[in-house]
Amino acid sequence: MARYTGPKLRITRRLKFLPGLTSKKLNKSSKMTKRPGQHGMVRKKPKPYAVRLEEKQKLRFNYGLSEKQLINYIKKAKRIKGSTGSILLQLIEMRLDNILFRLGMAPTIPTARQLIGHKHILINCFCVSIPSYQCQFGDLIMVKDSSKEWVRRNLICPSLVKCPQHLSFTEQTLSGVVLGVVSREWVPLNLNELLIVEYYSRKI
């Protein structure tokens, strides 16, 4: 399945808070807060499959992953010793596009992906144009001099206020450093990663 490019507020109405997808917020006094579709007002107890599917969709839409990419991350997480769900989140959180978003250099992950694709970002003084690049401990992330004014405008209204503990950001030089691996409490999503692993348990 290709990356989603349709209406984003429709997704947030169904899956709730997805800071990586869009910085727009729903008006609480509007009917737009209800789930989309003609059956949005009907509240039935969801089946186990529907619960697992929704958790998977939260992860996929927030980080802008295709179905194939997410399956590959699941396979990679299973090969690493430890909790598959926690390792899955760590792998996705260490993507370059997400790191830029968490540092506040971009208001959303799609915007961060655009910055990377247009070759505005340097990793350890080398240009990187791959959004899925896996950042490592000690990586220095910088912005090209010609692109700094654009990034400074993004810092005015960041989607997430606090920079996570595994990252360090210097606003004067617009540079960030990866200090370690993200902890579960710093992942800004209300989801159960174990249900995502269960969803793919019969597919992989």
N, C-alpha and C positions, 0 to 999 in steps of 0.2 A: 504494500500500500504506500502511495507517495505521501510526501509531507503535506499537512493540511494547510490550505491557503484560503479557506472560506471565512465566513463571519465569526469573529472570535468571541463576541459577547454571547453568542448562542451556545458556545462550548462552556463558558463560565456559568451560564444559567443552569446547565446540567451538572457540571462537575465542581462548581463553587470556585474557591480562591485558587487561581493559577497565576502567580506573579510573573513567571517566565514567559507566558503566552502574550499577555497584554497588560498595560498599565491602566486601562480604562476600568472604571468601577460602576456597578449597577446602582441605579437610584432605588433606594429601599422603599420609597413610597409608590413606585411604579409597578405595574403588572409584570414588567420584564423580569422580576425576581423569581417568578415561577418557572418551572422546567418548561422547555420548548415543546411544541407539538400539541395536537388536539387533546392528548391525554395527560398534559402536564399537570392538571389540577387533581387528577386521580392519584391517590396515595395508597398503593398496595404494598404488602410486604414483598420485597424483592427476593427472587430465588438465589441460591448460592452462586450459580454461574453468573447471574447479573451483577452480584456484588463484586466478584473477582474481575469481571470485565470492566466495571467502572473504575476499580483501583488501577488496573492496567492503563486505561485511557487517561487517567489523571497524570500518570508518569509520562506517557507518550506525548500528550499535547503540551504539557508544561515545558518539557525539554526539547520539543520539536523533533522527535525521533520518528523515523519510519518504522513500520512493523519489522522489516528485515534487520534494521539496526538494533532494535530492542531484543530480538531473538539472539543476535550475535553477542550482545552484552550478557544475556542470561547464560549462554553457553560458556562464556569466558568466566563469569562469576562462579559457575559450578566447578570449574577446574581449579579454583583457588581455595585453599584451606580456610575454613571459617564459615560464618553464617552467610548463606547465599544471598539473602535479602539485603543485608548490610553491605556486603561487597558490591552488589549491583548498584546501590545508591552511590557508593564511593567512586566507582568507575564512571558513572554518568556525571557526578558532580565535578570530576577532575577534567572534563572536557574543556577546551579552551573557550568556546563560546559561553559556557556557563560561568567560567572563572571571570571573564570580563563583566558579565552581568552581576555577579556577586561583589565585584570590586566597585560597582557603580559607574563603570565606564559606558554602559549602555542601559537604557530603560527597560529593555526586554531582551530575551535571548535571540529572536529573529534580527533585532537591530545589531546585536553583538556579532551575529553570523555575517551580516552585511559588512561590518567593519573589517572582519577577518578576510572575507572574500575579496575586498577591494585593496588588500595588502597595506592596511594602516597599522598593523600590529607586529611588534618584534618580540621574539623569544630569545633571550640570551644574545641580543644584538643581531639575530638572524630573522629575516622576514618569514612568517608562517601564514599560509593562506588556506589552511585546512581547519574548519570549525571543530571537527571531531578529534583534533590533536590532543593526546593525553598528556597533561602537564605532570611534571615530576617534582619531587622535593627539591627546593632550591632554585627553581626556574625563576628568572627575572623577566617580567612582562612589561613592555614599554610601548609607547605610542610614537609614531614618526612625528618629527617636528612639524611637518606640513599639515598634520591632522589633529594637533593638540587643541585648537580652538573648537573644533566640532565636539571633541570628547568633553571639554570643559562645560559645554552647554548641557550635556547629558548629566553632569554631576549636580546640576541645580535641583532636579527633582528625581532622585533615585527611587526605584520601586521598593527596594528593601533598605531600611534605614541603617541597620547595623552590618558592619563587615564581619564575616565569621572569623573565628579564632585561628583557623588554619591558613588564613591569608593576611598579608600586611600590605597596606596601601599608603603611598605618599602623594598627597594631592598636588604639592608644588611641582614635582617632576612627572606626575601622571604615570607612576610606575608601581607595580605590585610584585610581591614575592610570595611564592608558595612555601608555607612553613611546615606543612604536613598533610595529613589526610583528614577529611571532614568528619566530624562527629554527628551521630544521628540527630541530636537535638538541634543542630544548626541547619538541618534540611527543612526549608520553609513550606512543606507540603503536609497536609493532613491525610496521610494514607497508610495502609498496612502493606508493607513490602512483601510479607510472607504470603499474602493472598495472590500477589503477582507471580511469585514462584510457583504456587499451586496451580494457577491458571495455565502456565506453560508446562507443567509437569507431564501431561499427557501428549503434548505437542512436540516436545524435544526428546 
